[in-house]
């Protein structure tokens, strides 16, 4: 099993990822993860302010912030994505969430093809709250597209680059589903434990729903398919998943 690290003053542990996000978070004993979904996308700065207010109202420190789901206007170039991430992590550093260059916060950042936001915005976020020690486990796995993360670039490490044929989508789906399983395993989780699974693609994923995702058990509680693109040009297929027992819309 992949090693995880306890984030200080957070109520969760995380699976290390890259500088812009972790691979996922899981509540520590005595805590549970809750998810808040914004009814409309909230621009990044205003979103951080609203999140801070919600955490304060819940009696939780800023360091309880554990995961977020972003929406951006269109896929970034690789350089544009790096520039965006530099802006995003500034607040995490100011909050004391990101320390010594290690980012514990899981993240998905995707780009709606229809009615995209005018600027990068929050769609949802998750945080920890106190819970009974025997409360069911909860985790959030960060989004992953069909490329190996942490390399010099995405393009040279992308599965079936530019191939959105049925064979190409199948290869992408296999890679992404395997990565979801790898990340869940860090928290002793499987598809059987998930309460929600999300898919992000604007291409025809129907041929892989039963043959690839279905036989793994991905569809046990249904699948939320967002008509969105992954955040970097050249990526076509992304997923994330979670085990969260309390969610609300604000």
C-alpha positions in Angstrom: 0.0 0.0 0.0 1.3 3.5 -0.8 2.4 5.5 2.2 0.2 8.4 3.3 1.1 11.4 5.4 -1.0 13.1 8.1 -1.6 16.8 7.3 -1.0 19.0 10.4 -4.1 20.3 12.2 -6.3 18.9 9.4 -8.2 15.8 10.4 -7.0 14.0 7.3 -4.1 12.1 5.8 -3.1 12.4 2.2 -1.4 10.5 -0.6 1.5 12.7 -1.9 1.1 13.9 -5.5 2.6 16.9 -7.3 3.1 20.5 -6.1 -0.3 21.6 -7.3 -2.3 18.9 -5.5 -2.2 15.6 -3.7 -3.5 12.3 -5.1 -6.2 12.1 -2.5 -7.2 12.6 1.2 -8.8 10.4 3.8 -10.3 11.4 7.1 -8.4 10.4 10.2 -10.2 8.4 13.0 -12.5 10.8 14.9 -13.2 12.8 11.7 -15.3 12.6 8.6 -15.1 14.4 5.2 -18.1 16.6 4.2 -18.5 18.1 0.7 -20.0 21.5 -0.2 -21.2 22.1 -3.8 -21.7 25.7 -5.0 -24.9 26.0 -7.0 -23.0 28.4 -9.4 -19.3 28.5 -10.0 -17.5 31.0 -7.7 -14.4 32.7 -9.0 -11.2 31.6 -7.4 -10.5 34.5 -5.0 -14.2 34.9 -4.0 -14.4 31.1 -3.7 -11.5 31.0 -1.2 -13.2 33.7 0.8 -16.5 31.8 0.9 -14.7 28.6 1.8 -13.0 30.4 4.7 -16.3 31.7 5.9 -17.9 28.2 5.7 -15.0 26.7 7.6 -15.2 29.4 10.3 -19.0 28.9 10.7 -18.4 25.2 11.1 -15.8 25.8 13.8 -13.1 24.3 11.7 -9.6 25.7 11.0 -8.5 26.6 7.5 -6.2 23.6 7.6 -9.4 21.4 7.5 -9.7 22.2 3.8 -8.9 18.9 2.1 -10.1 18.8 -1.5 -11.6 21.0 -4.2 -13.2 20.8 -7.6 -12.5 23.6 -10.0 -14.0 24.7 -13.3 -11.9 26.7 -15.8 -12.8 28.5 -19.1 -10.8 26.2 -21.4 -7.9 23.8 -21.3 -4.6 25.4 -20.5 -1.3 25.1 -22.4 1.3 23.4 -20.2 2.9 26.8 -19.4 -0.5 28.3 -18.7 -1.3 25.5 -16.3 1.9 26.0 -14.4 1.1 29.7 -14.2 -2.4 29.0 -12.9 -1.1 26.6 -10.3 1.4 29.2 -9.0 -1.6 31.5 -8.3 -3.8 28.8 -6.8 -1.2 27.6 -4.3 -0.5 31.1 -2.9 -3.7 30.9 -0.8 -2.9 27.4 0.4 0.5 28.7 1.6 -1.1 31.7 3.3 -3.6 29.5 5.1 -0.9 27.2 6.4 -2.4 24.3 4.5 0.7 23.9 2.1 3.9 23.8 4.0 7.5 23.3 2.9 6.4 22.9 -0.7 4.1 19.9 0.1 0.5 20.2 -1.0 -2.0 17.9 0.9 -5.1 19.2 -0.9 -6.7 16.9 -3.5 -8.0 18.6 -6.6 -9.9 18.2 -9.9 -9.8 21.0 -12.4 -11.9 20.6 -15.6 -13.2 22.7 -18.4 -17.0 22.7 -19.3 -17.5 22.7 -23.1 -21.0 24.2 -22.6 -21.5 27.4 -20.5 -17.9 27.6 -19.2 -17.1 30.1 -16.4 -15.4 33.3 -17.4 -12.4 32.6 -15.1 -11.2 29.7 -13.0 -13.8 29.0 -10.3 -14.7 26.7 -7.5 -17.4 24.1 -8.2 -17.1 22.2 -4.9 -14.8 21.6 -2.0 -14.5 19.1 0.9 -13.3 19.5 4.5 -13.1 17.5 7.7 -15.4 17.7 10.7 -15.3 15.9 14.0 -17.1 12.5 14.0 -17.5 9.5 16.2 -14.5 7.2 16.2 -16.6 4.5 14.7 -17.9 6.7 11.9 -17.6 5.1 8.4 -14.4 6.0 6.6 -14.4 8.8 4.0 -12.0 9.8 1.3 -11.7 12.0 -1.8 -9.5 10.9 -4.7 -8.2 13.7 -6.9 -8.9 13.8 -10.6 -6.5 12.2 -13.0 -6.3 12.3 -16.8 -4.6 9.8 -19.1 -1.0 11.1 -18.5 1.7 10.4 -15.9 1.9 13.3 -13.5 5.0 14.9 -12.2 7.0 14.6 -15.4 8.5 17.5 -17.4 5.4 17.7 -19.5 2.1 15.9 -20.1 2.3 15.5 -23.8 5.2 13.0 -23.9 3.5 10.8 -21.3 -0.1 10.8 -22.5 -1.8 7.5 -23.4 -3.1 7.4 -27.0 -2.3 11.1 -27.5 -4.8 12.6 -29.9 -6.6 9.3 -30.4 -10.3 9.6 -29.6 -11.4 6.5 -31.5 -13.0 3.7 -29.5 -9.6 2.0 -29.2 -8.0 5.3 -28.0 -10.8 6.0 -25.5 -10.5 2.4 -24.2 -6.8 2.8 -23.6 -7.3 6.1 -21.8 -10.1 4.6 -19.7 -7.9 1.7 -18.6 -5.1 4.0 -17.6 -7.3 6.4 -15.7 -9.3 3.6 -13.9 -6.1 1.9 -12.9 -4.9 5.2 -11.5 -8.1 5.7 -9.5 -7.7 2.2 -8.1 -4.0 2.9 -7.2 -5.0 6.1 -5.3 -8.0 4.5 -3.5 -5.7 1.6 -2.4 -3.7 4.1 -0.3 -6.8 4.5 1.8 -7.8 0.8 1.7 -10.6 1.7 -0.7 -12.1 0.1 -3.7 -14.9 0.9 -6.2 -17.2 -0.9 -3.8 -16.6 1.8 -1.2 -17.3 4.8 -3.4 -20.4 6.9 -2.9 -19.8 8.9 -6.2 -17.7 8.6 -9.3 -17.3 11.4 -11.8 -16.2 11.2 -15.5 -15.0 14.2 -17.5 -14.9 13.9 -21.3 -16.5 15.4 -24.3 -15.9 12.3 -26.4 -18.0 9.1 -26.8 -17.3 7.1 -23.6 -20.4 4.9 -24.0 -18.4 1.9 -25.5 -16.3 1.7 -22.3 -19.0 2.2 -19.8 -20.0 -1.5 -19.6 -17.0 -3.3 -21.0 -14.3 -1.5 -19.0 -15.8 0.6 -16.2 -18.8 -1.6 -15.5 -16.9 -4.8 -15.0 -14.6 -3.1 -12.5 -17.6 -2.1 -10.3 -17.4 1.6 -11.1 -21.1 1.9 -11.9 -22.4 0.4 -8.6 -23.9 3.8 -7.6 -24.2 5.3 -11.0 -21.8 7.6 -12.8 -21.9 11.4 -13.1 -20.6 12.2 -16.6 -19.7 15.9 -16.9 -19.4 17.2 -20.5 -16.1 18.7 -19.6 -12.5 18.5 -20.8 -9.4 17.9 -18.6 -7.4 21.0 -17.8 -4.5 20.6 -20.2 -4.6 20.7 -24.0 -4.1 17.1 -25.3 -5.9 15.3 -22.5 -9.3 13.9 -23.2 -10.4 11.6 -20.3 -10.4 12.3 -16.6 -12.1 10.7 -13.5 -12.3 11.3 -9.8 -14.2 9.5 -7.0 -15.1 9.8 -3.4 -16.6 8.2 -0.3 -18.4 11.0 1.4 -21.5 10.5 3.5 -22.7 14.1 3.9 -23.0 16.7 1.1 -24.8 19.9 0.7 -25.4 22.6 -1.9 -25.0 26.3 -1.1 
